[in-house]
């Protein structure tokens, strides 16, 4: 793959307003922007009051973005998780393990942040490097 820049949009309402892509691939590197469990069809989040459900939904969005750009979840090398409440760390950590127990990327989890909507409890960023095959 060349160093051509490719982008992916999940059609989240903020992408066009703020001017960003859900994910960008340059060469073998894929960066997935901070992603929440916002569902445009509902006009709100999936799993309000359930951080684990939100994390599971987010990883589905992340998977679609990475796969659309030619990678897989096995290519993930770094995750960053931002929580509103530290009390959700264990539940969200268990969801992380559902997706990455074998991959074991470098991971960061921070708590005490405010997100763009009070019903959103989790935001996740992911970096992946797709091996040259």
C-alpha beads as a LAMMPS data file, in Angstrom:
LAMMPS data file: protein, C-alpha beads

133 atoms
132 bonds

1 atom types
1 bond types

-500.0 500.0 xlo xhi
-500.0 500.0 ylo yhi
-500.0 500.0 zlo zhi

Masses

1 110.0

Atoms # bond

1 1 1 0.000 0.000 0.000
2 1 1 1.263 3.450 -0.820
3 1 1 1.320 6.358 1.598
4 1 1 -1.904 7.602 0.001
5 1 1 -4.312 9.030 2.565
6 1 1 -7.646 7.217 2.832
7 1 1 -10.500 8.191 5.115
8 1 1 -13.581 6.503 6.514
9 1 1 -16.773 8.167 7.738
10 1 1 -19.252 6.554 10.115
11 1 1 -21.733 9.346 9.299
12 1 1 -21.742 10.572 12.887
13 1 1 -23.264 14.049 13.004
14 1 1 -20.135 15.696 14.397
15 1 1 -17.828 14.525 11.576
16 1 1 -19.091 17.081 9.053
17 1 1 -19.640 19.838 11.620
18 1 1 -16.204 19.577 13.218
19 1 1 -14.367 18.494 10.058
20 1 1 -12.835 15.121 10.919
21 1 1 -12.931 11.500 9.784
22 1 1 -13.874 8.518 11.922
23 1 1 -10.650 6.879 10.735
24 1 1 -7.670 7.732 8.564
25 1 1 -5.178 5.370 6.958
26 1 1 -1.783 6.482 5.692
27 1 1 0.528 3.674 4.638
28 1 1 0.101 0.851 7.125
29 1 1 -1.080 3.122 9.975
30 1 1 -4.778 3.523 10.851
31 1 1 -5.935 6.057 13.442
32 1 1 -9.530 5.819 14.660
33 1 1 -10.839 9.055 16.175
34 1 1 -12.427 9.250 19.589
35 1 1 -15.635 7.260 19.180
36 1 1 -18.754 7.254 21.328
37 1 1 -21.892 5.119 21.319
38 1 1 -23.971 7.785 19.582
39 1 1 -26.607 6.287 17.290
40 1 1 -27.728 8.796 14.627
41 1 1 -30.930 6.796 13.997
42 1 1 -31.934 7.097 17.665
43 1 1 -30.684 10.634 18.000
44 1 1 -28.968 9.516 21.182
45 1 1 -26.612 6.996 22.678
46 1 1 -26.854 3.226 22.708
47 1 1 -27.025 1.961 26.281
48 1 1 -27.638 5.139 28.281
49 1 1 -26.485 4.464 31.865
50 1 1 -24.556 1.331 30.733
51 1 1 -20.882 1.982 30.056
52 1 1 -20.191 -1.652 29.090
53 1 1 -22.966 -1.612 26.459
54 1 1 -21.600 1.671 25.119
55 1 1 -18.049 0.258 24.930
56 1 1 -19.279 -2.851 23.094
57 1 1 -21.135 -0.660 20.586
58 1 1 -18.077 1.568 20.148
59 1 1 -15.837 -1.402 19.355
60 1 1 -18.333 -2.406 16.650
61 1 1 -17.949 1.040 15.075
62 1 1 -14.160 0.802 15.428
63 1 1 -14.115 -2.656 13.803
64 1 1 -16.132 -1.441 10.806
65 1 1 -13.789 1.532 10.353
66 1 1 -10.611 -0.543 10.550
67 1 1 -11.979 -3.219 8.227
68 1 1 -13.165 -0.603 5.706
69 1 1 -9.563 0.619 5.544
70 1 1 -8.118 -2.860 5.013
71 1 1 -7.175 -3.824 8.574
72 1 1 -8.548 -5.993 11.346
73 1 1 -8.899 -5.829 15.106
74 1 1 -5.802 -8.071 15.289
75 1 1 -3.823 -5.094 13.897
76 1 1 -4.680 -2.831 16.863
77 1 1 -1.571 -1.687 18.734
78 1 1 -2.999 1.017 21.023
79 1 1 -6.317 1.855 22.688
80 1 1 -7.268 4.902 24.721
81 1 1 -10.425 4.816 26.795
82 1 1 -11.953 7.915 28.378
83 1 1 -14.568 7.363 31.076
84 1 1 -16.909 9.800 32.727
85 1 1 -16.982 7.664 35.906
86 1 1 -14.074 5.627 37.290
87 1 1 -16.668 3.202 38.695
88 1 1 -17.152 1.940 35.119
89 1 1 -13.492 0.923 34.708
90 1 1 -13.938 -2.775 35.520
91 1 1 -16.972 -3.250 33.286
92 1 1 -15.410 -1.395 30.362
93 1 1 -12.120 -3.220 30.919
94 1 1 -13.916 -6.569 30.607
95 1 1 -15.408 -5.443 27.283
96 1 1 -11.907 -4.442 26.123
97 1 1 -10.781 -7.995 26.925
98 1 1 -13.637 -9.438 24.833
99 1 1 -12.098 -7.766 21.786
100 1 1 -8.394 -7.798 22.616
101 1 1 -7.552 -10.629 25.046
102 1 1 -5.343 -12.265 22.401
103 1 1 -4.107 -9.058 20.731
104 1 1 -3.150 -7.291 23.970
105 1 1 -2.539 -3.785 22.621
106 1 1 -0.976 -1.042 24.708
107 1 1 -3.913 0.492 26.554
108 1 1 -4.711 3.632 28.509
109 1 1 -7.846 4.299 30.550
110 1 1 -8.621 7.705 32.040
111 1 1 -11.636 8.790 34.049
112 1 1 -13.261 12.013 35.163
113 1 1 -13.805 13.549 31.761
114 1 1 -16.930 15.203 30.358
115 1 1 -18.155 14.161 26.929
116 1 1 -20.243 16.072 24.384
117 1 1 -23.519 14.638 25.700
118 1 1 -24.204 13.812 29.359
119 1 1 -25.657 10.404 28.384
120 1 1 -22.347 9.327 26.850
121 1 1 -20.184 7.514 29.391
122 1 1 -17.265 6.267 27.271
123 1 1 -15.116 7.498 24.385
124 1 1 -12.467 5.296 22.772
125 1 1 -9.573 5.964 20.358
126 1 1 -7.707 3.172 18.579
127 1 1 -4.492 2.955 16.538
128 1 1 -3.672 0.032 14.281
129 1 1 -0.756 -0.938 12.095
130 1 1 -1.610 -3.234 9.216
131 1 1 1.310 -5.561 8.463
132 1 1 2.597 -5.674 4.926
133 1 1 1.548 -9.006 3.545

Bonds

1 1 1 2
2 1 2 3
3 1 3 4
4 1 4 5
5 1 5 6
6 1 6 7
7 1 7 8
8 1 8 9
9 1 9 10
10 1 10 11
11 1 11 12
12 1 12 13
13 1 13 14
14 1 14 15
15 1 15 16
16 1 16 17
17 1 17 18
18 1 18 19
19 1 19 20
20 1 20 21
21 1 21 22
22 1 22 23
23 1 23 24
24 1 24 25
25 1 25 26
26 1 26 27
27 1 27 28
28 1 28 29
29 1 29 30
30 1 30 31
31 1 31 32
32 1 32 33
33 1 33 34
34 1 34 35
35 1 35 36
36 1 36 37
37 1 37 38
38 1 38 39
39 1 39 40
40 1 40 41
41 1 41 42
42 1 42 43
43 1 43 44
44 1 44 45
45 1 45 46
46 1 46 47
47 1 47 48
48 1 48 49
49 1 49 50
50 1 50 51
51 1 51 52
52 1 52 53
53 1 53 54
54 1 54 55
55 1 55 56
56 1 56 57
57 1 57 58
58 1 58 59
59 1 59 60
60 1 60 61
61 1 61 62
62 1 62 63
63 1 63 64
64 1 64 65
65 1 65 66
66 1 66 67
67 1 67 68
68 1 68 69
69 1 69 70
70 1 70 71
71 1 71 72
72 1 72 73
73 1 73 74
74 1 74 75
75 1 75 76
76 1 76 77
77 1 77 78
78 1 78 79
79 1 79 80
80 1 80 81
81 1 81 82
82 1 82 83
83 1 83 84
84 1 84 85
85 1 85 86
86 1 86 87
87 1 87 88
88 1 88 89
89 1 89 90
90 1 90 91
91 1 91 92
92 1 92 93
93 1 93 94
94 1 94 95
95 1 95 96
96 1 96 97
97 1 97 98
98 1 98 99
99 1 99 100
100 1 100 101
101 1 101 102
102 1 102 103
103 1 103 104
104 1 104 105
105 1 105 106
106 1 106 107
107 1 107 108
108 1 108 109
109 1 109 110
110 1 110 111
111 1 111 112
112 1 112 113
113 1 113 114
114 1 114 115
115 1 115 116
116 1 116 117
117 1 117 118
118 1 118 119
119 1 119 120
120 1 120 121
121 1 121 122
122 1 122 123
123 1 123 124
124 1 124 125
125 1 125 126
126 1 126 127
127 1 127 128
128 1 128 129
129 1 129 130
130 1 130 131
131 1 131 132
132 1 132 133
